Amino acid sequence: MYLIVGQGAAGTSAAKILRRLDPATPVTMVTAEEDYFYNRVDLPDIIAGKYEPAAAELQGARDFQMLGITCRMGVAVQRIHAGEKVAQLASGEELKYKKLLIATGSTPLLPRLPGIDARGICQLWTMEQARSITRAARDAREAVVIGAGLIGLKVATALASHGLKVTLIEKLPRIMPRQLDDTAAEIISNALRRAGIELLLDTEVEGLLSDDGRVTAVEAGGRRLACQMVVVAVGVKPNTELAQTADVAVNRGIVVDRRQQTSVADIYAAGDVAETVDPFTGQPAVPAIWPAAVREGELAGHNMAGYPLEYEGSVAMNAVEIAGIPLVSIGDVEGAPGDEALVTQGAGFYRKLVLHEKTVRGVLCVGDIRHSGVLGAQIIRQTEIADPTVLVFPHFSFAHLIDN
């Protein structure tokens, strides 16, 4: 039996590949969640009321059944006995496997702050947490969001759309510090302010206050911000604990080779829990993005089934709409010393390309995201562009890339 722990993008992609390449061997997926495979990207929009939770489901019980994949929901794997090829469940039941994939994803970080254990403190990573935030918003007038990364911004706009007074706190000087530069961050920040969201940048949270166990305020930057709910979105960490029970090598994530194989025979890892190699720097990296999880799951499935394929690496990529403004951020949008930045800006758009010796290393498009996918492909291809300046012009077309 192929055993897959986790039913997210990586686990499901691997299961489908295994079922296609090796139809004779059973495939079993186990997950601690009660919800079938869904799109986590949709969770903030569900909170905003744009979609019902069912609309985010990508594959349900019937879909898995038709594929011949066994799904065991609400089941936690407690330990892996690699020598016996046995996974032990929390119930004590043991599952014998031929090959195992760890696709346990990641968990939101919870900072050590006074009062962080009060009721009304929320995080967003699962469908159940989205439901919890939606319920909390019904009884709240004011909300504080801690962390101005992608999840924090999306949750803040979702809560503001329900009429809540929202304050967004970020300890760094700008929002989305990994994906945006100063100019792009200011454009999005202004849009957030127009949406009624107060931004406290370069501000540390000192603690949370509560009454009878329920949060009532956040202390930050010398201010006391009244609130009835707090959403913490300060990053995630890979769920490596299960791998460690099998003595699998772990650094920041589960260390894998180019075939998603771990340090232990017949145990693979993919998705947000896996540590691969950045194709640019050659340094260890945990991409933690949906396309990378899908690709890693597919590669794991091929290699588990005996069809060797190697991972070419992934590039950081985000495409999202925030406060009505679409943006795409791909690769290194800041650049390293010696890199060249080509920028064009006008009414309603901002475009930036970062180049290293005429090779595209980063793409940032705000407002006008046309052709961003083509521009991003140049990062993956790492081909030299004869005249890179044409790539940032508003009249850019595919023809500019021909014969380059």
N, C-alpha and C positions, 0 to 999 in steps of 0.2 A: 504494500500500500504506500502511495505517496501521501505524506501528511503535511498539510500547510497550516501554520499557526498564524492567524490573521486573515481578515476578509476585506481588506482595503484594495487599493488599485494594484499593488504589487502581487498580493496573494491571489486575487481573482484572475489577473492576467496570466500568472503561472499555471493556475488550475486549468484554464481553458486551453493553454498550449499543451499541457500534459495529457488532457483528455483527447486532443487531436492526434498527438504523436504516438501515444501509447494507450490505445483504447482498451487493452486487455487488463491493465493494472488499475485497481480502484484508486480514486482520488478523494481524500477526506479533508475538509476544511473545518477548523475549530476557531471560534472567536468568543471572547467574553461579552461582546455586545449582543443585544437582542434585535437590533435592526440589521436587515440584510444590506448588501453592498450599495452604498449611496455616495453621492458626490459631495464631499466636504466643502467644496468651493461654494455650494449653494446655501450653506448654513446661515450666513448673515442675511441673505435675501429672504430666507424663511422667517427669521426674526422680524424683518421689516414687513412681513405680510405679503411679499410679492408672490410667494409660492406656498403651497401646502407641503408638509413633509413628504407626502407620497410622491410628489413631483421630482424629488431628488433621488429617488430609488433608481438605480441603474440595472440591477438584477435582483429579482425576488426569489422566493422559494420555488415557484414554478419554473423559473428560468434555469436555476441550478439543477432542478430535477430533470428537466429536459436534456441538459448537457450530460447527465449521468454523474454529477458531482454531489457527494454527500456533505451537507452542511450541518454542523452541530453548533447551535446558537447558545449563548449564555454559558459557555464552557471555558474554564480557565486551565491552561497547562501550567503545572507547578514546577516540574523538573524534567530534564532530559537525561536519560541514562544512555550515553552515546555508545558505550561498549556493547550493550544489549540491544541497541536501536529501539528503545522504548521511551515513549513520552508518558509521563505520569500526570493525570489530571488532579485537580484539587479534591475531587471526590474519592480519590484513591484508585480509580480505574486506570488501567494501563493500555496504551495503544502501540502496537508493534508497527514499525515503519520500515520501508525499503530505503527511501530517501526523504529527507525532511527539509522544509523551507521555513525559516523564521521570517515572518513578515509582520512583526508586531507593531510597526510604526513608531510613533513618538507620543509623548505626554507633555501638556503645557507645564511650564515652570511656575512654581509658586514661591515668590520671594519671601525671605524671612523678615517679616515686619510685625511690629506690635499690633495685635488685634486682627491678624490675617485669618484667624479661624472663626470669625463671627459669621452668623447666618447672613445671607444676602451677598456673599462674596462668590462671584461666578467666574467660570472659564469657558472657552468655546473651542471644542475639538471634536465632539461627538454629537449625534442627533439628539441624544437625551439631554445633553447640556444646552443645546439650542432650545429645546422645549422648556428647560428650567429658566433660561434667560427670558423667554417670551412670557412665562407665568409671572416672573418677578417684575417685568416691565409694566404689567397691568396694574400693579399696586404702587408703583413708584411715580414720583414727580421729578426727582433729580437723580442723575446717575453720574458716576465717575468711571472713566475708562483709563486704566494704567497701561501705558505702552502704545506707541504710535507707529507700530509696524502695520502690515497689511491687515491682519485680523482686527487689531485695535481700531483702525480707521473705519473698516466696514461695519463693525459692531456699533461704533459711535454714530455713524450716519443712520443705521437701522433704528437705534433708540431715539434719535432726534426726529425721525419720521413719525414716531408715535407721540410726539409732542412733549417728550421729556427734555428738561434742561440738562445738557450734557457737557461735562468738562473732561477734556482729554489731556493727560499728563504724560510727558516724555522727558526722560532724564538727559537725552542728548539734545543738541541745539536745533535739530530739524526732524521732521517726520520722515518715515520710511528711509532711515539712514543708509540701508544697504542697497536700496533700489533707485534712489533719486539723488541728483546733485542739488546744490543750493537753489538754483533757479527753478527747477521743476518742483522742488519741495515748497517753495514760496507760492507757486501757482496753485498747487493743491491746497495748501494751508489757507489761502484766501477764499477758496471755494468752500472749505469747511466752515470758515467763519461766517460766510454768507448763509450757510445752512443753519446758523445759530449755535454752532459748537464753539465753546471757549477752549483755546489752546494754551496750555502752560508748558512751554518748551524749556529745556535746560533746567529742569525742576526735579528735585528728588522728593520722593514720598517718604515722610517720616513715620507715619503710622496711621492706624485706623481706629476710630472710636465706635463704641457700641453701647446700646442700652438694652438690658435684659437679653444679651446675647445676639442682638441684631444690629448690623452696622448702621450708624447714624451720620458719620462724617469721615472725611479723609483729611489728614494734616499733611500739607505739602507746600514747600516754598514759603513757609511762614504764614500760610493761610489755613483756615479751617473751612472745608467745603462740605456743606450739608448734602446728604444723599441717602437714599433708601436702598440702593444697590450699587455694587462695584463690579466691574468686569476687569479681570487681570489678564493682560495679553503681552507678556514680556519675553516670549520665546518658548521653544520646546526642547525636550531632550529625548534622544533615542531610547526606546525601551529595551535595554540590553540585558536585563536581569535574567531572563530565561536562558540566554546564550551562556551566561556565566555559570549556570548550573551544570553545563556540559563541558566546561573548561575551554570554550571557544574563545579565541583571541579577540579582545575588545579594546579599542582605543576610545575615541569619542563615540563611535558607533561600532557595530560588528565588522571587523576587518574581513574584506572579501578580495578575491583576485578578480581578474577580468572576466571570469566565468561565473561570478557570484558565489564561488565556493569559499567556505570558511576554512579555518585552520584545522577543522575536524572532518574526517572523511564522511561523505554522504550527508553533510549538513550544509545547507545553503542559506543565504540571507539576501533580502531585496527590499527596496523601498526606503522609507525614512529612517529605518533602523540600521541600514547598511552604510559602511564607510568605504567609498570608492576613491578614485584619484582624479583631481582636477586636471582636465586635459591641457590647460594653459600653464599652470605652475608646477604640475607634477606632485603637488602636495596632497595629503589626505583630505577628503571632503565628504560631507553628508549633504547632498543636493536638496533633499526635503521638498521637492516639487513634484506635482502630479505627473508630468510627462516622463520624468526620470524614473518614478516608481513603476509606471507601466512598462517602460523599456526594460528595466532591471528584472521585473517579474517575468517578462517574455523570455529574456535570456536565461534566467534561472530555470524556467520550464524546459527550454531546449536542452540545456546541459544536464538536467536531472534525467531527462528521457534518453540521453546518449547521443544527442545531436549537437556537437560542440560549436559554440558561438562565443565571441569575445566582445566585451562592452567597449565602445569607443569613447566613453565618457559623456558627461552632460554639461550644458551651459546653463547658468542661472537665468531663469526666464519667468517673467510675471506679466500677465495681460489682465487688466482689471479696469473697472469704472468706479471712480470715487467722487461723490458729490456731483455727479453728472458729467465728470470729465474723464474720458477714456485715456488710459496710458499703457505703454508697453515699455518694459525695462528688460534688456537682455545683455548678459555678460558683464563686463567691467565698465561701468558708466562713469567712473572717476578717472581711471587711467593711472599709469605708473609714470615716474620721472622719465622724460624723453618721449612719451607718447604725444600724439597730436590730437586735438579736439576740434572737430568741425561743427559749427553751430549755426542754425538759422532759426529765426524767431519772428513771428508776426501776429496779427490779430487772431487769437484763438488757437495758436499752435506754437510748439517749441520742439525742435528736433536737434539731436546731438549724436555724432558718431565719434567714437574713440578709436584711433588707429595707431598701430605699431608697425612702422616701416610699410605703410600702404596696405596693411592687413587689418581688417575690422576686428576690434576686440570688444566693443561695447556699442549698444544702440539704445537710445532713449527718445521716445516719442510721446508727447503730451498734447492732447487736444486733437491733433491730426495723426492718426495711427496707420494711415494707408501705407501699404508696402512694407510695414514693419516686419512681417514674416519673411519677406524676401531679404531684407537687410539683415535680419537675424541669421538667416541661412549662411550668409557670408562668414559669420563667426565660426559656425560649425565646419564649413568647408575650408576655412583658413587659406583662401586664395587671394593673391594680390590684386588690387584694383588699380588699373592704370591711371584713372583720374578720379580719386575718391570724392572730390568736391561735388560731383553731380549727384551723389547719394543723399545730400541733405537739402537739395533744392526742392521746392514745392512741386515742380514739374517733373520730378523723377519718374522714370518708367523702366520697365524690364529691359528695354533696349540698351540701357546704359551698362548692363552687365554682360552683354553678349561679347564673346571673344576676349574677355578680360581674364 
